[in-house]
């Protein structure tokens, strides 16, 4: 009888241990999903917190949320992504000037486009340097680079308003570039 009692006790204890292990595993899974939820929520909050400093909150948030690298980036990483997006815009406008310059155009328009090609070439260079300076924590030089790139876009636009005035085929892109950089440069306040 004592052997049977011992076997029942061991069996009962084993069932109890298995239930405890199952409960433990369930708790671990719940904790994991809570943690995962908090991490996902906190990166969304970080984007919103960073973009609060931007002159265009909606543009900043939508730009960063559209980039998959943002979910794992810190504040500096988010600013770096904005700079990389700005660089892509500058390269796009530069390439657009090359395409238009290959088409038959009048002399004055060609001169305006050549000015834009030069200014956006400089903008690409300055934004590239700004990314390097961000990596070095030289935020004043990042600011200078972005501000220069913005000034270059204005120079491009102004070339079309000189006499004789010509329609600017880059106007929408240049305005978008300027606005995007204005929203980006304001993020540097995060590091003051």
N, C-alpha and C positions, 0 to 999 in steps of 0.2 A: 504494500500500500504506500509506503514511503517513497518508493521509486516512482510510482504513478503520480503521486503528489508533486514530486520534484520535477518530473517531466512537464506536468501542467503548469507549474510555477515558472519554469524556464520558458515554456511556450508563451505564457501570458506576459512575461517580462520582455520577450523578444517582440511580441506584438506591440507592447507599450513603447519600446525603443524605436520600432519602425514607424509608429505614429508620430513620435517626437521628431524623428528625422524628417518625415514628410512635412510636418509643421514647420520645421526649421528651414527646409528648402523653399517652402511657400513664402516664408517671411523674407528670405534672401531675394527671391524673385520680385516680391513687392518692393523691397528697399531699392533694388536695382532700377526698377521702372520709375520710382519716385526720383531717384538721383538723375536718371536720364531726362526726365521731364524738367527738373530744375536746371540742368545744363542747357537744354534747348531753350528754356524760358530766359535764362540769364543772358544768352547770346543775343536774343531778340531785344532784351532790355538794353544791352550794351550798344547796339546799333541805334536805338532810340535815344539813349543818353548822349552818345557822341553827336548825333545829328541835331540835338537840341542847340548845339553851338553853331550850326550852319545857318547861313542867311536864307537857305531854302531847305527847310526840314523835309518836305515831301520828296524833293529831288534826291536828297542825300539818302533817305531811307529806301526809296525805290531802287536807287543805283546799287546800294550795298546789299539789299536783299536779293537782287538779281544775280549777284556774284557768289558762287558757292564757297569761295574762300572766306567769306565774311563770317560764316558760322563758327569758325575756329580761331578767328583773329582777335587780338587785343586792340586797344585804342589806336596804338601806333600802326598796327596792321591794317585797320580800317582806313586810316588816312592814306596809307601806302596804296591801298586798292583804289581809292579816289584819284590819287596821282596817276596810277597806271591807266585808269579810265580816261583821264585828261590827256595823257600821252597818246592814247589810241585816237582820240578826237583830233589832236593836232596832226598826227600822221595822216588821218583820213583827209583833212582839209589840204594838207600839203600834196597828197596824191591827187586830189581833185583838181588842184591848180595845174598839175602836170598834164592831166587828161585834157583840160580845157585849152591849155597852151598848144597842144598838138592839133587842135582844130583850127580851121582858118578863121582868124579874128582880125578886127581892125587894129591898127597900130596903138592907139590910145588904150584900148581894152587890154591888149597884150602887155603894155607897160604896167598897167595896174596889176595884172595877174603875176607879172614877174616880181613886183614889189611884194605881193602876197606870198609867192613861193619863197622868197628870201625871209620874210618875217616868220612864216610858219616853220621854216627850216630852223631858225633861231629858237622858236618856241619849243620845238621837239628837243633841241639841245638843252634848253633851260629846264624843262620838266624832267628830262633824264637826269640832269645834275641834281634837281630837287629830290628825286627819289634816293639818290646816293647820300645827299645831305640828311635826309630823314633817317636813314639807316645809321648815320653818324651822330644823331641827336643834335644837329646844327639847324635848329628851327628857324633862326633868322635868315639863313641862306635858303631854306625851303621857301620862306615867305618871299624873299627877293626873286627867286626863280619863277614862282607862280605869278607874282605881280608883273615881272618882265614879260612873261608869256601873254598875259592879259593885254599889256600895252602893245605888244606886237600885233595882236588881233585888231586892236583899234587902228593902228597904222595901216593895216591892210584895208579896213573898211573906209578909212578917210581917203585913201588913194582914189576911190571911185567918186568921191564928192568934189574933187578938184575940177576946175574947168578944163576941158569940157566934161560935164558930168556923164557918167556911164552907169548902166544898170549893173549892180554887183551880183554876179552869179553865186557868190559864196556867202552872201549876207545872212541867210538863215543859219548856216553852219557856224559862221563866225560869232553870231549873237549867242548861239547855244554854247559854244566854246567859252566865251567870256562869262556867261552866266554860271556855267558849271564850275569854272575856276574860282569865281567869286564865292560860290558855295563851299568849295574845297579849302580855299585859303582861310576862311573863317574858322575852320576846324583846328587851326594851329593854336587857337586860344586854349585848347585842352592842355597844352604843354607849357603854359606860362605860370 
